[in-house]
């Protein structure tokens, strides 16, 4: 068995069925909460033994971890079912040639092989445009990694290694592109204190391929300070990245102070679908690829 198979479960034997106490031990969620998620919110639907005891599959555990991820982003538990359903509706690359590339990258990340990642990224970049690489390789790869890291003891080492590598690669390419431009920049700003947010740098890399100078601010800053930064940089647009539940008072202050076109992208858009209708002038996008497409529609990117 090759190393890539370490990231998937071989279907050679019947999958195990786990009692609720074992699921609680593996996930850290107590049985009372698991039952509430089932009865009140329909998040988990376990199987039943002949005596009526709850039995959980590995897929149930994956779902529980996804629920936890949304809750850690500040999402109310009542909203999580909709978000899980939207995730399941997204197109999958499981049966495409991109899956093999993702598997290879997963092996390199597990090996902490910077050189192989460098070579793989260089080769892929020579064959495909950034938008294609982002949509079919990097975004699905990061989603698989985040799920994998929730079940692996070495997760923190792999996570810090890969995120540092990705930031360095994309940051250097953005910087190289910036040196060739003297136009008004696009400013990308994080709304979250959370570290290691790859979408910030993926968006910057994508947009820099359209001859656009890019400035990335990795942490949130007060609304008046951001307005001052936009003025000093003469930014022609601001992209706000939100990966967690939003502080709407802060968002309102930002939008009142910003005089240039503003776009919000990231998982916060999925979290706050209805609330964001309050901001008709704010363009929203779910991920870096959609952010790029939105800016193209708004004629805020320079043509190739």
N, C-alpha and C positions, 0 to 999 in steps of 0.2 A: 504494500500500500504506500503510495507516495505521500509527501508531506501535505499536499493540497487537501487530501481527504481528512486531515485533522480538523478542518473547518466545517465539515458536514457529518451527519450521522449515517453510517452505513446501515442499510435496511436488510441485514442478513438474519436477524432474529426479531421476534415480535417486540415492539417498543414496550418499555416498562410502564406499568401503571402505579402511580405513587399515592399513598394515603395523604390526607390533609396535613398530618403532623410532619411528614417528610417535606412536603411542599413549603410549609411554614419555616422549617429549618433551612431549606435551600434559599429561600427568597427573603427571609426576615419579616414576612407578613404574617401576623397571627391568625389563627383559624377564624376568630370572630370577624375580622376584617374581610377575609376571603369569602365567608358566607354572605356578608353584606354586599360585597361587589357582585356576587351571583344573584342574590334575591332582589336587591333594590335597584341595581344598575345594569344587570345583564351583561357584565363584562367577562365573566368566566362561566362556562357551562360544563362542569365536570361530568364524567361518567358515573355510573352507580354500580356497586357490587350487588351480588344476589341478596345481601342483607340490607341494602340501601345505603351503604357507606360511600362517601365521595371518593372517586379515583381520578387522578390527574395525569395527563400525558406530558411529554416534553414540550409539545406545542402549547399546552396550557401555561407551562412555566415561562416560555418565551413571551406569551401574551402578558403575563403578570409583570415581567420585567419592562415591557413596553408601557404598561400602565404606570409603573413607578417612574419611568423616564418623563412621562407627561406631567405627573404630579410634582416632580422635582422642578419642572419648569413653571410651576405656579398655576397649573390648570385645575379647575374644580373637577372633582371626580364625576360629577353629572355630565361634563362635557367630553369625557374621555372616550366613550363608546363611539361617538361621531368621528373623532379623530382617528381611532383605530380602523373604522370602516373606510375612511378616506385613504388611509395608508394601503389597505388591501386592494383598493381599486386602481392604484397606480400601476402602470405597465412594468413588467418584470423582464430582466435580461437573463433569466435563469437558463433558457434554452438557446441563447445566442452565442456567437463566437466571443463576445465580450466577457462571458462568464469565465472562459479559460484564462483570459488575461487577468481578471480579478483574482482568480485562484493563484496564479503565479505571483502576483504582487503580495497576496496574503502570506505566501511562503517566505518571500524576501523580508517582509515586516517581522514575521516570527523569528527569522534568523538575525534580525537587526542589521541587515546588509545594506548599508548606505550606497555602496558602489553599484550594486545590482539595481537598486531603485533609480539611481542617477542614469544608468544606461537604459533601463526600461523606459523612463520618462523621455529621455532624449530620442529614442527610437520611435516611440508613440507620437511625439510631437512632430517628428519629421513626416509622419504618414497621415495624421489627422489634424483638422483645425481644432483650436481650443474648445469651441462650443461642443463639438462631437465628443472630445475626450472627457469633458466635464459631465456631459449628460449620460454617457454610456459606460464610462470607466470610473471616474473619480467619485462622483456622487453615490453611485451604487456601492462602490468599494467602501466608502466611509460609513454608509449605512450598515454594511455587513460587519465592519470592524467594531462599530459601536455596540452591536448586538453581541458579537464575540467577546468583547471586553467585559461584559457583564457576567460572564461565566468562566473567566480564566484568572488564575492566581497571578500570572505575570502581566496582567492587563495594564498596570500603571507604567511599567517599563516600555511596553510596546506602544502605548498611547503617547507618552512623552516623546519617544524616539520618532514615531511617524509624524506627529503634529509639528515637531521641530523641523524635521526634514522638509515637510510640505511647505511650511512658512518660509523657510530659507530658499527653496527652489522658486516658489511663486514670487516672493519678495524681490529676489535678484532679477527675475525677468521683468517685473514691473519697473524696477529701478533702471534697468537697461533701456526699456522703452521710454521712460520719462526723460532720459538724457537726450533723446532725439526729438522731443516735443517742446514747444514754447507757447502752447495754446492754453486757454482757460481749463483748469483741471476739474475732474469729478472727485468729490469728497465722499468717502465711505466711512461711516461712523457706527460703532457698536453702541447698542442701548443696554448691554448687559455687562455686569462685572465678571461673568464667567470666563475662565481662561480657555485657551485652545478652541477657538471657533473657526473652523476651516472655511466656512462660507464667506467670511470677510475677504480672505486672500484669493479664493476661487473667483469671486466677483471682480476683484481688482485685476486679476490676470486676464479674465475674459474681456473686460472693458478696455484694457491696455492694448489688446489686439486690434482695436479700431482707432489706432493713432490718438488715443486719449490719455493725457497725463492723469495719473491716479495718486490720490493721497489717502492713506488709510490711518484712521484713529482707532486703536484697538479697545479703548475703554470709553465709557460715557463721560461727557463733560457737561457742565451747567449750560442751560439754554442761552443765556447772554454771551457766554464765552464761545459757544459754537457759532452764533451769529457773527461775532467778531472775527473768528477764524475764516468763515465764508467770505467776509468782506476783504480781509487781508489777502486771501488766496485768489479772490475774484472767481470763486468756484461757479461753474455754470449749472451745477445740479448737486444735490446731496442725496446719498443713498443711506438710509438708516437700516441697520441690521438688528433684528430682534429674534432671539432664540427662546425666549421665555415669556411669561405673562407680562404685559406691558403696564407701566405706570402712566395712566392716561392724563393725569395732571401735568406730568413732565412732558408728555408728547404734545399736549396743547400749547404749552409754553414754547417748545421747540418750533412748532409750526407757526406760531404768532411772530416769532423772531426771524424766521427764515424768509427771505424775499425771492429765493430762486426755486425752481422746480424741485420737488422732494418726492422720493420713492421709499417705501418700506418693503423690505423683503426678509424672508426667513420664516421659521415655524410660528412666530407670533401672528402671522397673517392667517394661518389655519386656526389658531387658538381663538382669535377675536374676529371671526368673520362678520358677525352682526354689528359689534361695537364700532368697527372701522367704517361702517356706512355713515357715521357721524362726520367723517372727514372726506367730503366728495372731491376735494382737490388733491388728496393724497393718493398717488398711484401705488398699488400693492402687487407684490409678486411672491410666489411661494419659495423660490430658490434662485441661485445666481443665474441660471440659464433663462428663467422667466424674467428676471430683472433686466438682463441684456435685451431680450426681445421687447420688453416694455420701453426701454430707452430708445431702441430703434424706431418703434412706432411713434414716439414723441419727437423724433428728429433731434435727439440730444447727443447723438454720437456722430463722429466724423466718418464719412464713407471711406472704404478701403482705397 
